Amino acid sequence: MSAHCLHTVVPSLADDESRFQHGVPRRRSPQRRWSCIAGLHVDHICRPTGREDTPPLSQLLSHHRRNLHGCKVAVNHWRHPYANIPQLGFVIPFGAQPEQCYDKITPNDMYSSLTCAFSGAFILSGGMSIGVWIFIRALSMHLQICWDVTPGKKFFYWAQGLGWSIAATFFTLTITITGVSFRFGDVCHVNAEHSMEDFWGPLLAISGGAMVIQIAT
């Protein structure tokens, strides 16, 4: 949303609130739906410039919390490409139908099956990327709501660099040290050996940090 995104959201909210107080059913207009999306994705709400009649951000967010029950959750996958990465880990083996067993007691792994290698790589990289970017989005929302700090370009570039670097680092460590193999069904997943140190531990720490920040917000 642009720097004037609140100009179109606030009037629709005020009109919607007055209609509700007088017993008129709430309407589902495009502005209403956009206000719902803005309330759910707080990091896209920006404070406008040059307008003194715009309510503070805390008041707007308080209004959103009272009206979120009437919103339709909109999930824009094209805006979050990292959320689609793990899906490829399930699509590839679905189309390739790989052989799961190397012999009677040993499953195929990323060295004996190319399908397993790509499937596990997409699942590991996608899972770690989702965890990292949820943490970054929670941090951005926390800065805006609790500290009234709007992240700018510097935060954006630092987030891009650190976010993808952290995900790539732990993915490289996991795929080279621990590896993947057919753990359940046609999908390859991380092996058990050393997985807590290079994959599950960092992922749980990042996800836990995001949860703490979200609760604090």
C-alpha positions as CSV (number, residue, x, y, z in Angstrom):
1,M,0.0,0.0,0.0
2,S,1.2,3.5,-0.7
3,A,1.9,6.3,1.8
4,H,-1.7,7.4,1.5
5,C,-3.2,3.9,2.1
6,L,-5.0,5.0,5.3
7,H,-6.9,7.8,3.6
8,T,-9.1,5.3,1.8
9,V,-9.3,2.9,4.8
10,V,-10.3,5.3,7.6
11,P,-13.4,6.8,6.0
12,S,-14.8,3.3,5.2
13,L,-14.2,2.3,8.8
14,A,-15.9,5.4,10.3
15,D,-18.9,5.0,8.0
16,D,-19.1,1.2,8.8
17,E,-19.0,1.9,12.5
18,S,-21.8,4.5,12.4
19,R,-24.0,2.1,10.4
20,F,-23.4,-0.6,13.0
21,Q,-24.3,1.7,15.9
22,H,-27.6,2.6,14.3
23,G,-28.6,-1.1,13.7
24,V,-27.8,-1.1,10.0
25,P,-26.0,-4.3,8.8
26,R,-22.4,-3.9,7.9
27,R,-21.7,-3.8,4.2
28,R,-19.1,-5.8,2.4
29,S,-17.6,-3.2,0.0
30,P,-14.2,-3.4,-1.7
31,Q,-12.9,-0.8,0.8
32,R,-14.1,-2.9,3.6
33,R,-12.3,-6.0,2.3
34,W,-9.1,-3.9,1.8
35,S,-9.4,-2.6,5.4
36,C,-9.6,-6.2,6.6
37,I,-6.4,-7.1,4.7
38,A,-4.6,-4.0,6.0
39,G,-5.6,-5.1,9.5
40,L,-4.3,-8.6,9.1
41,H,-1.1,-7.5,7.4
42,V,-0.1,-4.7,9.8
43,D,3.3,-4.4,8.3
44,H,1.7,-2.9,5.2
45,I,-0.1,-0.1,7.1
46,C,1.9,3.1,6.9
47,R,1.4,6.4,8.6
48,P,0.4,9.1,6.0
49,T,2.0,12.5,5.8
50,G,0.3,15.9,5.5
51,R,-3.0,14.8,7.1
52,E,-3.7,15.9,10.7
53,D,-7.2,14.4,10.8
54,T,-6.0,10.8,10.5
55,P,-6.4,8.9,13.7
56,P,-3.2,7.4,15.3
57,L,-2.1,4.0,14.3
58,S,-3.0,2.5,17.7
59,Q,-6.6,3.7,17.4
60,L,-6.9,2.3,13.9
61,L,-5.5,-1.1,15.0
62,S,-7.9,-1.2,17.9
63,H,-10.7,-0.7,15.5
64,H,-9.4,-3.5,13.3
65,R,-9.3,-5.9,16.3
66,R,-13.0,-5.2,17.0
67,N,-14.0,-5.9,13.4
68,L,-11.8,-8.8,12.3
69,H,-14.6,-11.2,12.9
70,G,-16.3,-9.8,9.7
71,C,-13.3,-10.0,7.5
72,K,-12.4,-12.6,4.9
73,V,-8.8,-13.7,5.3
74,A,-7.1,-13.2,2.0
75,V,-3.9,-15.2,1.3
76,N,-1.8,-13.9,-1.5
77,H,0.6,-16.7,-2.4
78,W,2.2,-14.6,-5.1
79,R,3.3,-12.1,-2.4
80,H,5.0,-14.8,-0.3
81,P,6.9,-17.1,-2.8
82,Y,8.8,-18.7,0.1
83,A,5.5,-20.3,1.2
84,N,5.3,-22.2,-2.0
85,I,8.7,-23.8,-1.8
86,P,7.7,-26.7,0.4
87,Q,4.9,-27.6,-1.9
88,L,7.4,-28.5,-4.6
89,G,8.8,-31.1,-2.3
90,F,5.4,-32.9,-2.5
91,V,4.7,-32.2,-6.2
92,I,8.0,-33.6,-7.5
93,P,7.6,-37.2,-6.1
94,F,3.9,-37.2,-6.9
95,G,4.8,-36.9,-10.6
96,A,8.0,-39.0,-10.6
97,Q,6.7,-41.9,-8.5
98,P,10.2,-42.8,-7.2
99,E,11.3,-46.1,-5.8
100,Q,11.4,-45.7,-2.0
101,C,13.6,-48.8,-1.2
102,Y,17.2,-49.3,-2.0
103,D,16.9,-52.9,-0.8
104,K,14.7,-54.8,1.6
105,I,15.9,-52.8,4.7
106,T,17.5,-49.6,3.3
107,P,15.5,-46.7,1.9
108,N,16.8,-44.6,-1.0
109,D,18.4,-41.3,-0.1
110,M,19.6,-38.2,-1.9
111,Y,22.6,-40.0,-3.2
112,S,20.7,-42.9,-4.7
113,S,17.6,-41.0,-5.9
114,L,17.7,-37.6,-7.7
115,T,13.9,-37.3,-7.0
116,C,14.6,-37.7,-3.2
117,A,17.4,-35.1,-3.4
118,F,15.1,-32.4,-4.9
119,S,12.1,-33.3,-2.8
120,G,14.1,-33.1,0.5
121,A,15.9,-29.9,-0.6
122,F,12.6,-28.1,-1.3
123,I,11.1,-29.2,2.0
124,L,14.1,-28.2,4.1
125,S,14.7,-24.9,2.4
126,G,11.0,-24.0,2.4
127,G,10.5,-24.9,6.0
128,M,13.5,-22.9,7.2
129,S,12.6,-19.9,4.9
130,I,9.0,-19.8,6.3
131,G,10.3,-19.8,9.9
132,V,12.8,-17.1,9.2
133,W,10.4,-14.8,7.4
134,I,7.7,-15.3,10.0
135,F,10.1,-14.0,12.6
136,I,11.1,-11.0,10.4
137,R,7.4,-10.1,9.8
138,A,6.6,-10.5,13.5
139,L,9.6,-8.2,14.3
140,S,8.4,-5.6,11.8
141,M,4.9,-5.6,13.2
142,H,6.2,-5.4,16.7
143,L,8.3,-2.3,15.9
144,Q,5.3,-0.5,14.3
145,I,2.7,-1.3,16.9
146,C,4.7,-1.2,20.1
147,W,7.4,1.3,19.3
148,D,5.8,3.3,16.5
149,V,8.8,2.7,14.3
150,T,8.1,2.3,10.6
151,P,10.8,0.1,9.0
152,G,12.3,1.8,6.0
153,K,14.6,0.7,3.1
154,K,17.5,0.0,5.5
155,F,15.4,-2.5,7.4
156,F,14.1,-4.0,4.1
157,Y,17.6,-4.6,2.8
158,W,18.9,-5.9,6.1
159,A,15.9,-8.2,6.3
160,Q,16.5,-9.5,2.8
161,G,20.2,-10.2,3.4
162,L,19.9,-11.8,6.8
163,G,16.7,-13.6,6.0
164,W,17.9,-15.5,3.0
165,S,21.4,-15.9,4.4
166,I,20.2,-17.6,7.6
167,A,17.9,-19.9,5.7
168,A,20.6,-20.7,3.2
169,T,23.2,-21.4,5.9
170,F,21.1,-23.8,7.9
171,F,19.9,-25.5,4.7
172,T,23.5,-26.0,3.5
173,L,24.5,-27.4,6.9
174,T,21.5,-29.8,7.0
175,I,21.8,-31.1,3.5
176,T,25.5,-31.7,3.7
177,I,25.9,-33.0,7.2
178,T,22.6,-34.8,7.9
179,G,21.1,-35.4,4.5
180,V,17.6,-36.6,3.5
181,S,16.0,-39.9,2.7
182,F,12.6,-41.5,2.3
183,R,11.2,-41.2,5.8
184,F,7.5,-41.5,5.1
185,G,5.7,-42.2,1.8
186,D,7.1,-40.7,-1.4
187,V,8.5,-37.6,0.3
188,C,12.1,-37.3,1.4
189,H,12.8,-35.7,4.8
190,V,15.7,-34.9,7.0
191,N,17.6,-37.9,8.6
192,A,17.7,-38.3,12.3
193,E,21.4,-38.1,12.8
194,H,22.6,-34.6,13.8
195,S,19.2,-33.2,12.7
196,M,18.6,-31.5,16.1
197,E,21.8,-29.5,15.9
198,D,21.6,-28.3,12.3
199,F,17.8,-28.2,11.5
200,W,15.3,-28.8,14.2
201,G,17.1,-26.8,16.9
202,P,17.5,-23.6,14.8
203,L,14.0,-23.9,13.4
204,L,12.5,-24.3,16.8
205,A,14.5,-21.4,18.2
206,I,13.5,-19.0,15.3
207,S,9.9,-20.1,15.5
208,G,9.9,-19.7,19.3
209,G,11.4,-16.2,19.0
210,A,8.7,-15.2,16.5
211,M,6.0,-16.5,18.9
212,V,7.4,-14.6,21.8
213,I,7.5,-11.4,19.8
214,Q,4.0,-12.0,18.5
215,I,2.6,-12.5,22.0
216,A,4.5,-9.4,23.3
217,T,2.9,-7.4,20.5
